[in-house]
């Protein structure tokens, strides 16, 4: 069963993410992760997740809300996507959520 966020009470976002790609064992870059609300929908299946957002307060919320079962493979950074420096290995999946 997929976890559901309060903002995704009907599970639509989780269903769409699941249909778009297979996160199983993948390295994921999520730009515009905010407080992690989408991150928690796929993180249990991913090998590694880097969530990036320019809002430091939202990143702090995401860090505090990180479930213990994914804490070893989910990282959040306050940064702008255009200046993000990520050393290899790179990512299998990258997506932007609520970002312009």
Buried (B, 14 or more C-beta within 10 A) or exposed (E): EBEBBEEBEEBEBBEEBBEEEEBEEBBBBBBBBBBBBBBBBBBBBBEBBBBBBBBEEBBEBBBEEBEEEBEEBBBBBBBEBEEEEEEEEEBBBBBEBEBE
